[in-house]
């Protein structure tokens, strides 16, 4: 959680955009993870760096997957599940197949 000094430093009045200072503001996002845009002294938007956005979306995705897993466990999905060894056996995959598989790059 950012402290008060950092939060105050992250405030950007919308008038700076109106004065043609958008490039300077976006340069700030490179060194700061987020900026709070004020309109009439009220927060109206948050500007996030791409890294911060990615970090937050990963947290959200992990939370959703955890919630789904907890729900499935609570509702008896374990009775219909198999462990990794059984799944590999059913699919005809050996540990050697896994060991010799090439790395897959996912974009």
Residue, then its C-alpha position, 0 to 999 in steps of 0.5 A: x500500500x503506498x504511503x501518503x507522500x507517494x500517493x500525493x506525488x502520484x496525483x495528476x491534475x487533468x489540466x496538465x493534459x489540457x496544457x499539452x503535457x500528456x507526453x510528460x505524464x506518460x513518461x512519469x508512468x515509466x518510473x511510477x506504477x500508477x498515476x491518479x488523474x484528478x478532475x475538479x480535485x476528485x480522482x477520475x481515472x488511474x493511469x497504470x504502467x504496462x507492467x503494473x497492469x500485467x501484474x494486476x491482471x495476473x493477480x485477478x486471473x490467479x484469484x479466479x482460478x483459485x476460486x474455481x478450484x475451491x468451488x470444485x473441491x467444495x462441490x465434490x469434484x474430487x470424486x471425478x478427478x484423477x491424479x497426474x500419473x493416472x491422466x498420463x497413463x490414460x493419455x499414453x504419456x510417459x515421464x520420458x515423453x515429458x522429459x524429452x518434450x520441447x519448451x512451448x512458448x505461449x504468447 
